[in-house]
Amino acid sequence: MPLPAEAVTALGNILGNRISLSRSDLDLHGRSEAWFPPTPPEAVVYPETTEEVAAIVRVCAAHGCPLTAWGAGSSLEGHALAVRGGISVDFTRMNRVLKVNPEDMDAVIQPGVTREALNVELRATGLFFPVDPGANATLGGMASTRASGTTAVRYGTMRENVLGLQVVLADGRVIRTGTRARKSAAGYDLTGLFVGAEGTLGLMTELTVKLYGQPEAISAAVCAFDAIGPAVETVIQTIQSGIPMARIEFVDAATAAAVNAYAGASFPEKPHLMVEFHGSTAGVAEQAQSFGEIVADNGGSGFAWSSRPEERNALWTMRHNAYYACLASRPGATALVTDICVPISRLAETVEETRADIAASHVPGPILGHVGDGNFHAILLVDPRSPVELAEARRLAHRMVERALRLGGTISGEHGIGMGKLGHMAAAHGEAWDVMGEIKRALDPAGLMNPGKMLRQG
């Protein structure tokens, strides 16, 4: 139903001019990074405090208005789209680092803080926050989708790096989960429940996150392979040998070609591994040497590594821009971006089978990913005007999901479910999916928190 005028008035009394009904704002909050059609909300609100968020939620509960959280809008499965209408709660003004505790290596932040902004704030402390999904996402959004990225192989995902939360529940109650202690055996793990819940159980208004010491030395390397198989086998052998990689990324030949065209790079148009080592100066040198030997044993070429910051930064900037490079390789295309994660021992066959599927299709799909933990992505490029191409991309994505489940993996390693993977949840979880629905109904009986996402739809 349309947003009641009484609700708009009540929200205006709370927020003043920080409620917007303008078409430009609504359109901005109705777009996503991927293939989903525009779905604008009916209003956008810009809270600045937890108290304001709680007041917003109470108004929406009274009027039956759905609420969808918005961070940077960089998610890939339609998480932040207001598919049932209602209000988009934009957290970009809740962007303060509230406290840094250097001795305990943690920080308390608001959800609108981006990962890059947090690390700028930490520069003088000798600490950093490592989780790096590529996009300059907000920490609230990263926690909501249980994001990970290029450094997860060394530092873990958001699940391992969020110590505690402040959350506004669907009835306006404000709760705290977790503490700044590094472990607890006191009751249910509510922090773990909300991390990855995609805003379907409540709105995060504060996060306590782990920090890490800046390594003494960092070096990065890149190498090429004639085929996908040897590149992925190098990853498996590296992980199994215990070399402590900070990053180990894979791009296929199509991605290398796209990056060359987009960024003026000169990668051979072959599969590549991009890696990074953290540690002492001697340790990093030893790790690079050991990795180079594995590369050589698997027929890799062009192995070159550098500890110069400008060269390392250039390498990872190109990797982070790979998605946009792939989009640019087919002008006018949109992307169905899907990810799966499998046990590391099944990674080679999973990537090879996926590559063969895509090669046999009329839809191009570069492959890249954080293969150090068995996670990779296909960027399926489709003409947004072609239902046939979108159907084919969805078929390919479905085949990837089936393959992951058959090999003991998961339907998403880091992108999450949102709307895009709803159809796979029953196969992935069985009756456990119904249990998730019971938790949802207990905390949000009216179904107002990010409806249409993750859970079985009634």
JOUR-V443258 format. One record per pair of residues at least 12 apart in sequence whose C-alpha atoms are under 6 Angstrom apart, sorted by the first residue. I is the first residue (numbers start at 1). J is the second residue. Records with the same first field share a line. If there is no record, write none. Layout:
I: J / J
//
This chain:
18: 45 / 46
19: 44 / 45
20: 43 / 44
21: 43
26: 40 / 41
27: 40
30: 81
33: 74 / 76
34: 76 / 335 / 336
35: 334 / 335 / 336
39: 81
41: 82 / 85 / 86 / 87
42: 85 / 86 / 87
43: 87
44: 87 / 88
45: 89 / 90
46: 90
48: 93 / 94
50: 205
54: 168 / 172
57: 172
58: 172
65: 86
66: 86 / 448
67: 87 / 88 / 448 / 449 / 450
68: 82 / 88 / 89 / 450
69: 88 / 89
70: 89 / 90
71: 91 / 138 / 141
72: 137 / 138
77: 418 / 419 / 420
78: 418 / 419
79: 418
91: 112
92: 112
94: 110 / 112
95: 110 / 112 / 113
96: 110
97: 109
105: 211
106: 209 / 210 / 211
107: 208 / 209
108: 207 / 208
109: 206 / 207
110: 205 / 206
111: 139 / 140 / 205 / 206
112: 138
113: 138 / 139
114: 137 / 138 / 139
126: 213 / 214
127: 212 / 213 / 214
128: 211 / 212
129: 211
131: 148
132: 149 / 150
133: 148 / 149
134: 320
143: 158 / 195
144: 195 / 196 / 197 / 198
145: 196 / 198 / 416
146: 158 / 159 / 195 / 196
147: 414
148: 414
150: 247 / 370
151: 246 / 247
153: 372 / 373
154: 246
161: 209 / 210
162: 208 / 209
163: 178 / 208 / 209
164: 177 / 178 / 179 / 191 / 207 / 208
165: 177 / 206 / 207
166: 204 / 205 / 206
167: 203 / 204 / 205
168: 202 / 203
169: 202
170: 202 / 444
177: 190 / 191
178: 191
199: 450
200: 449 / 450
215: 278 / 279
216: 279 / 280
217: 278 / 279 / 280 / 281
218: 277 / 278 / 307
219: 276 / 277 / 306 / 307
220: 275 / 276 / 305 / 306 / 312
221: 274 / 275 / 304 / 305
222: 273 / 274 / 303 / 304
223: 272 / 273 / 301 / 302 / 303
224: 271 / 272 / 300 / 301
225: 271 / 300
226: 270
228: 271
230: 298
232: 348
245: 277
246: 276 / 277
247: 275 / 276
248: 274 / 275 / 372
249: 273 / 274 / 369 / 370 / 371
250: 272 / 273 / 368 / 369
251: 271 / 272 / 368
252: 271 / 367
253: 269 / 270 / 271
254: 366
255: 366
256: 269
257: 269
258: 325 / 326 / 329
259: 325
262: 325
333: 381 / 382 / 383
334: 381 / 382
335: 380 / 381
336: 380
337: 378 / 379
338: 377 / 378
339: 376 / 377 / 412
340: 375 / 411 / 412 / 413
341: 374 / 375 / 409 / 410 / 413
342: 374 / 404 / 409
343: 374
344: 374
347: 374
364: 380 / 381
365: 378 / 379 / 380
366: 378 / 379
375: 413
417: 454
418: 453 / 454
419: 453
422: 454
//
